[in-house]
Amino acid sequence: MPSSKVDLYAAIRRDTRTGMSGCAIEKKYRVGRRTIVKALASAWPEPRKQLPPRASKLDPFKPAIDEILKADPDAPHKQRHTVTRIWHRLMDE
């Protein structure tokens, strides 16, 4: 298997020039027909699509967590909140 997509595209084009069938190339490199068509159309693969940033599941709880953590520096060392204690407190509320 080629190490990069550029190498894969080059190998597909090389095997096509030698007369290897599309089905044989699919089996050899474990790719689909679309990948072979793209490799024959262009020497360079398309850049990856940038996904939009996703919202965190913690976003609704961040203000409550911030309040808990702001109160912690005043508390004695043994009474400060751990992640588990914060989670239990949020579950109770």
N, C-alpha and C positions, 0 to 999 in steps of 0.2 A: 504494500500500500504506500502510495506517495505521502510524504510528510505534510505537505500543504496543499491548498486548493489549486494554487498556480501549477504545482507539479502534477496534480491530478489532471488538470485540463491539458497540460502538455502531453501526458501519457495517453490520454484518450485520443488526442489529435494524431499522435504518432501511430497508435494501433489502428486508427481508421485509415491512415495512409497505407498501411501494410495490407489492408484488405480485410481486417477482422470485422465480423458482423456486430451490429448494435447489441444483439442479445448476448453475444460472447463478452463484449465489453462490460455490459451490465453485471454479468456474473463474476467477471474477473475483478472488478473494482467495487462491487456491491453498491452500485449507484442506479438511479432511475433513468428513464428515457429523457426526462427534462434536463437532467444534468448533462447528458451527452449532447443534447441539442444546444445547450448554452455553451458548452466547451467548444463545439464546432463553430459557433457564431462569433465568439470573442475569445482572445487569448487571456484576458484578465477577467476574473470573476467579479460579479457585482459586489459593491460594498455592503456590509451588513446593515440592516435597518436599525435605527436607533429607536428603542421603545420609549414611550412617554413614561415619566416617573410615576410610580404608583404611590397611593396614599398608604400610610401605615395604619395597622389596626389599632395601634395605641393612640392615634391622634385624638379621639374623644376623651381619653383618660389622662392626657399629658398635663392639663392644668392641676388635676388632683394629685398626680405624682409629684409635680413640682412643689406643691404646697407641703406635702409630706417631707420631701427632702430639704426644704427650706427650714423646717422646724427641727430637723435632726442635729445640726451643729450645737444646739443648746442642750440636747439630751445627753445624759451620761453615756459613756462608750458602749456599755452592754445593752442599752435600751435603744440604740439606733436601728433604723429599719434595714433589713436585708431585702433582697429581691422577693424571696418567698413571703416575708411578712407584708410587704407592700401588696403582693398579689392577693394574699388572704384578706387584707383590709379592703381592697377594691371589690372582692367578691362579696364581702359582708355588706358593703354600702350598695 
